[in-house]
Amino acid sequence: MNAPQGAPDIKALLGKVPTGLLIGGEWVESASGDTFEVLNPATEEVLATLASADADDALRALSAAADVQDEWARTAPRERAEILRAGFEAIVEHRDEFATLMTLEMGKPLAESDAEVTYGAEYLRWFSEETVRHYGRVSSTPEGTLRMITRYKPVGPCLLITPWNFPLSMATRKIAPALAAGCTMVVKPAKLTPLTTQYFAKIMLEAGLPAGVLNVVSGKSASAISEPIMADSRLRKMSFTGSTAVGRVLLESAAQNILRTSMELGGNAPLIVCEDANIEEAVAGAVAAKMRNGGQACTSANRIFVHEEVAQEFTEKFVAEIAAFTVGNGLDEGVRMGPLIEPAAVEKMEEFVRDATRKGAHVATGGARIEGKGYFFAPTVLTGVTPQMRVFQEEIFGPIAPVLTYRSEEEVLRLANTTEYGLASYVFTENIDRLWRMADGLEFGMMGFNAGVISNAAAPFGGVKQSGLGREGSAEGINEYTSVQYLGLRDPYSQRR
Ligand code: NAD
């Protein structure tokens, strides 16, 4: 593991990342003494050994959060805002360390990790600003009998469960609005990429976050941590980002205590290139929407629909771009795509290609694993894809771009909506009327028009159908962590009317 010039010393950086559980402001060992290893997917080397939480640890973390909930809820909004702002400044100051950590544990190229530092830190800045501008409503009953105050109170202690694909931003997208709203929390990061969250929590403590407000418990068994916490009546809210399959299981558990939930689940995004699109822009947009994060994003373009009139031009240019990708260790200069997260992900890509080619698809580039150390798969374009293939029906979550051609707007809308998912979608067109027809017709929570990357702290991120419930970011994001309280005050003039 040689550090490129200018990058932090990796051994020294890993030495700064706490390896314990964060409970009540202290980094502690798990009660059982159990541990687990975190690997670098590019080299298969062990990066760190962390304490692995069990049910007792999980409940200790919830107790720590519940104990300081009232006190944290009563802090002045300005105080919470200043802590969030200090956290933002600290992440930016430690930008290179965060970027390197993400590349080490998740694999993405350093430039993409750096972009995630900007994106992830922005949630702290955005919600520091929202904290002091979180307004309620004053109104009257229509009959004039009552004056009504509608206010937002912190919902209470939260359990936040995050995935491995965006180790910093998926954590800050939950933690920042929860802190802003006045909630305390237990965070359970993905066991494949916990180091970024561990380091982030350390930075937040240094930025002035009081003990117990943010607790972090990683571990080998996710359900051993989440089940006891969700069964405990002190928990008021669970926010999850991950697969639809796990989301469904968690929603069932949440039903027992009628927990508030936010669910950011899987996607199967269509990317539609219309006959009137600017093809250069569409190619650039499709490359970004498909291959960012090695295709391991819930917003990743999963099905690329190209109008038959422009299919040849688009496909030739798109394939040429993808075929030119340099794949390798994300720390190395010039690498455009890193490894996949684990061996099972590589096997899944092989199965997808096998299934598609057996059913008539053509491999225009890539199509196979890259042998050697690390979990690498070549960036792949499949043409002649049909709805009968698994790559059409399932979330690919890897660097395979299925291309289909279509003839009419009606046909492409029907095909694009043929999925249980409804997260991101993309349309490339120069026609404003078509743009609005697409917006009306597409059953997706988010749409990019002539844009391949749409995530932003100021945007309400979330899906419809089986892609989830609730929104993160934007003004909507903070209210996921509040409950509405209505106060009805007798109107002083009501007797006289
Ligand atoms: P995953 O569902 O396997 O895991 C997500 C988190 O849930 C991890 O922390 C994991 O440890 C935990 N988990 C797994 N099983 C659990 C259980 N039984 N009980 C409690 N927790 C459990 O997902 P992943 O592989 O980490 O992430 C990829 C998935 O996340 C994809 O489907 C992707 O689309 C989705 N995702 C969605 C968004 C979004 O905003 N909608 C963003 C990023 C990723």
Residues whose N, C-alpha, C, O or C-beta is under 5 A from the ligand:
A	BS01	NAD	I161 T162 P163 W164 K188 P189 A190 K191 A222 S223 S226 T241 G242 S243 T244 V246 E264 L265 G266 G267 A297 C298 S467
